[in-house]
């Protein structure tokens, strides 16, 4: 079997913890000796044992003179857990195959292992490894969360009819798929208009998984105190401005809601400033589920990393568009997308693209 085969196994293990490891990356590890897997493991949750440590415990004495496969560069520093490089060296591992490097400045596992005399190779399934941890890699490199803009619309690009009717444009399969996506990100984000119009729960009730933090942009705190999104107030962050009435803010705080006062940009919450603050709070990934105003604000300011566009086999005609004015007046200034892919979700089509 090739290095790629065992790295693919490590990636499969790592993906088991999707939605549970933040702010840590997803990491899987496979230990091979004489063409036989003698140990394997994956990092389940921040603060718990790393993948390499779990696999080494399973391998025991068989780890000596083995080959260790791991999808992300092993840590070489003390954090919530001891450095994996020390465990690898102590176990007598002969060779380490790494998927991709970790841009965390505290991590220098590749160089450390080579310095300690272990044969080390990096870059096996590099692209696949980076895609799995795209949220972590963006956050650890820039301090900003990885932002996914998600929208569900008719084939002619409408997210609601002219009367505002929008539930549900896409089918049950797409809805369940979105709930799964919510369980895999740290937070979902909407604007106050979505709350007032749709009163969404923004939960993962159709699947098993962690509930994301709910972020609401509300410059004047117009959110009703009985809004469904406030059902689990401790998992809600409302971003507002200095225009917010103090009495309403105190009521929300008393309910357990986190209220962030963010500087304003033309009367609205400054989205870039908000994302910076969320990054400081170790929110590494956000799925935006707002309307045209929030979508266009994020795209116009080049804050989106990925688009997930669900298209239903229906036509609406005049109605609410998915994206508002981007200030683009010529085609050569249009936002160019890359790595676009499509897939069918029930009766709907999902287009995924990177910005």
Order of alpha helices (4+ residues) and beta strands (2+ residues): alpha-beta-beta-alpha-beta-alpha-beta-alpha-beta-alpha-alpha-beta-beta-alpha-beta-alpha-beta-beta-alpha-beta-beta-beta-alpha-beta-alpha-beta-beta-beta-beta
